[in-house]
Amino acid sequence: MNGAYDQGSPGSTGRLLPWVTPEGNPCYLISDGTATGYLSRVADNIESVQLGMADDLLDHAADMLADPKVTPTQIRFLADRMAESLRDVHRIAQSRGDRLPRPVDEADEEETADSP
């Protein structure tokens, strides 16, 4: 591979949004690829809030785990919140990873070069 990347055509794939349908299905935004539309900005803001909350939760978890008076019920509640936060952060990582340019396969490059 020579480092070439395929950006895809604008809007060819949907952006995984940081929320789900009432049934729990993923939501996608199909756009022109500029990421400047209203829903793209809303999604960016929600992702920012989710990442900030995850950071705060990590600090809270460290404090709780250092406190010998914490009850099992409190730890279970913390674990539930951490699982929710991890789900959010994973979704953000998946969404952002899906939007990265893909390396062009060498075989694809050769086919393109051999085409008349």
N, CA, C and O of each residue as an XYZ file, in Angstrom:
464
protein
N       0.849     -1.182      0.000
C       0.000      0.000      0.000
C       0.881      1.227      0.000
O       1.900      1.254      0.689
N       0.507      2.254     -0.766
C       1.338      3.438     -0.858
C       0.819      4.605     -0.031
O       1.299      5.727     -0.199
N      -0.137      4.382      0.848
C      -0.623      5.447      1.705
C      -1.808      6.200      1.127
O      -2.222      7.212      1.694
N      -2.368      5.736      0.012
C      -3.526      6.408     -0.564
C      -4.771      6.095      0.259
O      -4.887      5.015      0.837
N      -5.671      7.018      0.304
C      -6.897      6.843      1.075
C      -8.102      7.191      0.225
O      -8.072      8.111     -0.592
N      -9.154      6.436      0.440
C     -10.406      6.648     -0.276
C     -11.361      7.394      0.645
O     -11.782      6.852      1.667
N     -11.699      8.600      0.305
C     -12.615      9.394      1.115
C     -14.058      8.983      0.895
O     -14.932      9.322      1.693
N     -14.313      8.254     -0.180
C     -15.696      7.914     -0.509
C     -16.389      9.148     -1.051
O     -15.847     10.250     -0.973
N     -17.562      8.979     -1.592
C     -18.285     10.137     -2.086
C     -19.000     10.793     -0.915
O     -19.450     10.099     -0.003
N     -19.114     12.125     -0.923
C     -19.786     12.806      0.168
C     -21.190     12.261      0.366
O     -21.958     12.105     -0.584
N     -21.502     11.981      1.606
C     -22.839     11.496      1.925
C     -23.079     10.050      1.556
O     -24.210      9.571      1.632
N     -22.005      9.328      1.148
C     -22.212      7.948      0.707
C     -22.487      7.020      1.883
O     -23.111      5.973      1.706
N     -22.043      7.375      3.049
C     -22.330      6.582      4.236
C     -22.932      7.488      5.291
O     -22.688      8.694      5.314
N     -23.715      6.889      6.155
C     -24.344      7.677      7.192
C     -23.460      7.806      8.416
O     -22.624      6.947      8.695
N     -23.656      8.880      9.129
C     -22.961      9.097     10.390
C     -23.776      8.447     11.496
O     -24.967      8.726     11.636
N     -23.151      7.588     12.276
C     -23.796      6.993     13.431
C     -23.993      8.086     14.468
O     -23.027      8.708     14.910
N     -25.232      8.320     14.856
C     -25.550      9.384     15.802
C     -25.455      8.887     17.237
O     -25.564      7.686     17.485
N     -25.251      9.800     18.187
C     -25.068      9.393     19.584
C     -26.377      9.119     20.328
O     -26.446      9.290     21.545
N     -27.398      8.701     19.613
C     -28.657      8.312     20.249
C     -29.274      7.179     19.444
O     -28.857      6.900     18.320
N     -30.265      6.535     20.027
C     -30.938      5.403     19.374
C     -32.431      5.703     19.281
O     -32.938      6.639     19.898
N     -33.114      4.883     18.494
C     -34.566      5.000     18.390
C     -35.195      4.502     19.692
O     -34.510      3.893     20.513
N     -36.492      4.755     19.890
C     -37.163      4.216     21.088
C     -37.061      2.698     21.189
O     -37.130      2.145     22.287
N     -36.897      2.018     20.049
C     -36.764      0.563     20.038
C     -35.322      0.117     20.280
O     -35.051     -1.081     20.361
N     -34.398      1.070     20.395
C     -32.993      0.739     20.638
C     -32.161      0.561     19.389
O     -31.016      0.117     19.471
N     -32.709      0.897     18.229
C     -31.972      0.766     16.973
C     -31.094      1.991     16.741
O     -31.424      3.087     17.192
N     -29.970      1.808     16.035
C     -29.083      2.943     15.771
C     -29.732      3.964     14.841
O     -30.567      3.624     14.003
N     -29.334      5.207     15.007
C     -29.781      6.289     14.129
C     -28.583      6.763     13.312
O     -27.467      6.868     13.820
N     -28.839      7.047     12.041
C     -27.793      7.523     11.142
C     -28.232      8.823     10.495
O     -29.416      9.043     10.243
N     -27.257      9.680     10.232
C     -27.497     10.930      9.527
C     -26.843     10.832      8.160
O     -25.636     10.611      8.052
N     -27.639     10.997      7.126
C     -27.129     11.046      5.762
C     -27.057     12.523      5.391
O     -28.062     13.233      5.405
N     -25.842     12.971      5.057
C     -25.669     14.396      4.759
C     -24.798     14.569      3.531
O     -24.432     13.599      2.867
N     -24.477     15.805      3.243
C     -23.638     16.096      2.085
C     -22.157     15.901      2.392
O     -21.314     16.139      1.527
N     -21.828     15.474      3.606
C     -20.446     15.203      3.969
C     -19.686     16.384      4.531
O     -18.508     16.254      4.863
N     -20.330     17.536      4.648
C     -19.623     18.708      5.154
C     -19.604     18.779      6.670
O     -18.768     19.478      7.242
N     -20.506     18.072      7.329
C     -20.596     18.038      8.796
C     -20.841     19.423      9.387
O     -20.413     19.713     10.504
N     -21.534     20.274      8.631
C     -21.817     21.617      9.144
C     -23.305     21.851      9.346
O     -23.712     22.940      9.750
N     -24.119     20.842      9.070
C     -25.565     20.989      9.215
C     -25.993     20.997     10.669
O     -25.217     20.673     11.567
N     -27.236     21.373     10.879
C     -27.788     21.497     12.224
C     -27.677     20.190     13.012
O     -27.191     20.196     14.144
N     -28.120     19.067     12.430
C     -28.066     17.793     13.154
C     -26.637     17.338     13.419
O     -26.377     16.706     14.443
N     -25.716     17.641     12.530
C     -24.309     17.312     12.783
C     -23.791     18.083     13.992
O     -23.064     17.535     14.820
N     -24.169     19.354     14.088
C     -23.736     20.166     15.238
C     -24.391     19.677     16.528
O     -23.741     19.646     17.573
N     -25.667     19.294     16.470
C     -26.342     18.742     17.653
C     -25.630     17.467     18.097
O     -25.364     17.285     19.285
N     -25.319     16.580     17.140
C     -24.630     15.334     17.468
C     -23.251     15.616     18.070
O     -22.852     14.970     19.039
N     -22.528     16.577     17.498
C     -21.215     16.945     18.043
C     -21.348     17.429     19.484
O     -20.543     17.063     20.341
N     -22.366     18.256     19.753
C     -22.570     18.773     21.114
C     -22.930     17.652     22.084
O     -22.428     17.622     23.207
N     -23.786     16.741     21.665
C     -24.170     15.618     22.535
C     -22.952     14.740     22.811
O     -22.743     14.316     23.948
N     -22.152     14.466     21.791
C     -20.938     13.674     21.999
C     -20.012     14.365     22.998
O     -19.437     13.710     23.868
N     -19.868     15.670     22.877
C     -19.021     16.422     23.798
C     -19.521     16.306     25.239
O     -18.730     16.122     26.163
N     -20.833     16.415     25.421
C     -21.425     16.270     26.759
C     -21.194     14.851     27.283
O     -20.827     14.670     28.444
N     -21.405     13.850     26.436
C     -21.224     12.459     26.859
C     -19.775     12.193     27.265
O     -19.532     11.512     28.262
N     -18.819     12.713     26.516
C     -17.412     12.516     26.858
C     -17.062     13.239     28.159
O     -16.304     12.717     28.976
N     -17.606     14.425     28.349
C     -17.381     15.156     29.599
C     -17.962     14.420     30.795
O     -17.339     14.354     31.855
N     -19.154     13.867     30.622
C     -19.782     13.108     31.702
C     -18.979     11.848     32.017
O     -18.863     11.465     33.181
N     -18.429     11.206     30.998
C     -17.604     10.015     31.222
C     -16.368     10.380     32.038
O     -15.974      9.639     32.938
N     -15.767     11.506     31.729
C     -14.595     11.965     32.469
C     -14.957     12.240     33.932
O     -14.231     11.840     34.842
N     -16.072     12.920     34.149
C     -16.538     13.185     35.512
C     -16.829     11.885     36.261
O     -16.518     11.762     37.446
N     -17.419     10.930     35.572
C     -17.752      9.647     36.191
C     -16.491      8.894     36.614
O     -16.474      8.243     37.659
N     -15.441      8.981     35.806
C     -14.176      8.340     36.178
C     -13.626      8.935     37.477
O     -13.152      8.204     38.347
N     -13.689     10.252     37.604
C     -13.240     10.909     38.832
C     -14.088     10.456     40.023
O     -13.559     10.169     41.097
N     -15.391     10.395     39.824
C     -16.307      9.973     40.878
C     -16.032      8.519     41.276
O     -16.052      8.180     42.459
N     -15.779      7.672     40.292
C     -15.483      6.264     40.573
C     -14.208      6.134     41.400
O     -14.157      5.341     42.341
N     -13.186      6.903     41.058
C     -11.933      6.849     41.822
C     -12.179      7.244     43.270
O     -11.654      6.614     44.188
N     -12.978      8.287     43.475
C     -13.302      8.720     44.842
C     -14.074      7.645     45.590
O     -13.770      7.346     46.745
N     -15.071      7.064     44.935
C     -15.877      6.039     45.600
C     -15.057      4.806     45.953
O     -15.193      4.251     47.044
N     -14.210      4.385     45.027
C     -13.419      3.182     45.274
C     -12.377      3.390     46.362
O     -11.914      2.425     46.971
N     -12.007      4.631     46.608
C     -11.048      4.934     47.680
C     -11.731      5.055     49.043
O     -11.055      5.108     50.070
N     -13.049      5.099     49.058
C     -13.808      5.274     50.295
C     -14.215      3.905     50.849
O     -15.001      3.197     50.219
N     -13.697      3.530     52.007
C     -14.035      2.211     52.565
C     -15.479      2.105     53.054
O     -15.937      1.006     53.365
N     -16.194      3.206     53.129
C     -17.576      3.192     53.622
C     -18.608      3.000     52.517
O     -19.808      2.956     52.788
N     -18.152      2.886     51.288
C     -19.076      2.718     50.164
C     -19.749      1.353     50.268
O     -19.106      0.343     50.556
N     -21.054      1.348     50.027
C     -21.826      0.105     50.137
C     -21.851     -0.653     48.805
O     -21.596     -0.068     47.752
N     -22.154     -1.942     48.851
C     -22.289     -2.707     47.602
C     -23.363     -2.118     46.678
O     -23.208     -2.139     45.457
N     -24.432     -1.602     47.247
C     -25.485     -0.987     46.425
C     -24.941      0.225     45.678
O     -25.264      0.426     44.507
N     -24.126      1.028     46.339
C     -23.529      2.191     45.686
C     -22.561      1.771     44.577
O     -22.513      2.389     43.512
N     -21.797      0.722     44.840
C     -20.870      0.226     43.814
C     -21.634     -0.309     42.608
O     -21.238     -0.078     41.465
N     -22.726     -1.023     42.861
C     -23.550     -1.540     41.772
C     -24.132     -0.387     40.944
O     -24.148     -0.454     39.715
N     -24.609      0.666     41.614
C     -25.134      1.837     40.907
C     -24.034      2.479     40.058
O     -24.261      2.854     38.908
N     -22.836      2.600     40.646
C     -21.707      3.151     39.913
C     -21.384      2.297     38.685
O     -21.139      2.829     37.603
N     -21.385      0.983     38.854
C     -21.093      0.082     37.735
C     -22.131      0.233     36.621
O     -21.783      0.198     35.441
N     -23.401      0.400     36.992
C     -24.446      0.618     35.980
C     -24.192      1.905     35.201
O     -24.302      1.923     33.975
N     -23.853      2.980     35.910
C     -23.587      4.259     35.237
C     -22.349      4.161     34.363
O     -22.308      4.734     33.274
N     -21.330      3.431     34.837
C     -20.113      3.268     34.043
C     -20.381      2.459     32.777
O     -19.810      2.745     31.725
N     -21.243      1.455     32.875
C     -21.604      0.670     31.688
C     -22.326      1.552     30.671
O     -22.059      1.468     29.473
N     -23.238      2.394     31.147
C     -23.934      3.319     30.237
C     -22.936      4.263     29.576
O     -23.006      4.513     28.373
N     -22.016      4.778     30.366
C     -21.026      5.708     29.840
C     -20.101      5.027     28.832
O     -19.768      5.606     27.798
N     -19.693      3.807     29.135
C     -18.830      3.069     28.212
C     -19.558      2.814     26.894
O     -18.951      2.887     25.826
N     -20.852      2.516     26.966
C     -21.649      2.328     25.752
C     -21.636      3.611     24.914
O     -21.469      3.560     23.696
N     -21.815      4.761     25.575
C     -21.798      6.045     24.865
C     -20.443      6.311     24.225
O     -20.371      6.696     23.058
N     -19.373      6.109     24.982
C     -18.026      6.376     24.472
C     -17.687      5.426     23.329
O     -17.047      5.830     22.358
N     -18.109      4.165     23.434
C     -17.876      3.204     22.355
C     -18.607      3.639     21.085
O     -18.055      3.557     19.988
N     -19.836      4.095     21.237
C     -20.626      4.556     20.095
C     -19.950      5.755     19.423
O     -19.912      5.843     18.195
N     -19.417      6.677     20.234
C     -18.713      7.847     19.692
C     -17.472      7.389     18.929
O     -17.215      7.860     17.821
N     -16.709      6.479     19.514
C     -15.501      5.980     18.847
C     -15.863      5.280     17.537
O     -15.183      5.461     16.527
N     -16.922      4.488     17.555
C     -17.358      3.787     16.340
C     -17.775      4.802     15.269
O     -17.413      4.666     14.100
N     -18.528      5.807     15.677
C     -18.989      6.825     14.732
C     -17.816      7.581     14.116
O     -17.774      7.806     12.907
N     -16.879      7.964     14.950
C     -15.724      8.713     14.445
C     -14.824      7.838     13.594
O     -14.291      8.289     12.580
N     -14.651      6.588     14.001
C     -13.839      5.669     13.210
C     -14.445      5.405     11.846
O     -13.729      5.289     10.851
N     -15.768      5.309     11.799
C     -16.460      5.079     10.522
C     -16.265      6.240      9.558
O     -16.368      6.063      8.344
N     -15.984      7.424     10.088
C     -15.831      8.603      9.234
C     -14.393      8.876      8.820
O     -14.131      9.839      8.100
N     -13.451      8.034      9.268
C     -12.060      8.200      8.853
C     -11.892      7.726      7.416
O     -12.596      6.819      6.973
N     -10.960      8.338      6.685
C     -10.701      7.851      5.329
C     -10.174      6.428      5.378
O      -9.398      6.075      6.266
N     -10.596      5.618      4.427
C     -10.187      4.221      4.354
C      -8.959      4.092      3.457
O      -8.897      4.724      2.403
N      -7.970      3.271      3.867
C      -6.831      3.030      2.973
C      -7.309      2.361      1.693
O      -8.174      1.486      1.720
N      -6.744      2.778      0.587
C      -7.082      2.175     -0.701
C      -6.279      0.887     -0.824
O      -5.062      0.885     -0.642
N      -6.964     -0.202     -1.133
C      -6.325     -1.503     -1.304
C      -5.449     -1.478     -2.552
O      -5.833     -0.918     -3.578
N      -4.261     -2.092     -2.456
C      -3.347     -2.112     -3.602
C      -3.991     -2.734     -4.835
O      -3.746     -2.280     -5.953
N      -4.804     -3.759     -4.648
C      -5.465     -4.403     -5.786
C      -6.407     -3.413     -6.464
O      -6.494     -3.383     -7.692
N      -7.105     -2.612     -5.686
C      -7.989     -1.603     -6.258
C      -7.192     -0.578     -7.046
O      -7.625     -0.124     -8.105
N      -6.003     -0.209     -6.517
C      -5.158      0.758     -7.226
C      -4.705      0.202     -8.568
O      -4.697      0.918     -9.570
N      -4.322     -1.095     -8.592
C      -3.854     -1.708     -9.825
C      -4.967     -1.784    -10.858
O      -4.731     -1.529    -12.039
N      -6.178     -2.130    -10.430
C      -7.305     -2.190    -11.349
C      -7.575     -0.822    -11.940
O      -7.840     -0.702    -13.136
N      -7.509      0.215    -11.111
C      -7.750      1.572    -11.575
C      -6.661      1.988    -12.564
O      -6.956      2.633    -13.570
N      -5.400      1.624    -12.289
C      -4.293      1.971    -13.170
C      -4.378      1.232    -14.502
O      -3.967      1.771    -15.530
N      -4.903      0.011    -14.501
C      -4.991     -0.787    -15.717
C      -6.231     -0.439    -16.553
O      -6.312     -0.840    -17.714
N      -7.171      0.279    -16.004
C      -8.393      0.635    -16.721
C      -8.067      1.599    -17.847
O      -7.215      2.474    -17.692
N      -8.750      1.440    -19.001
C      -8.474      2.351    -20.136
C      -9.031      3.721    -19.893
O      -8.890      4.604    -20.739
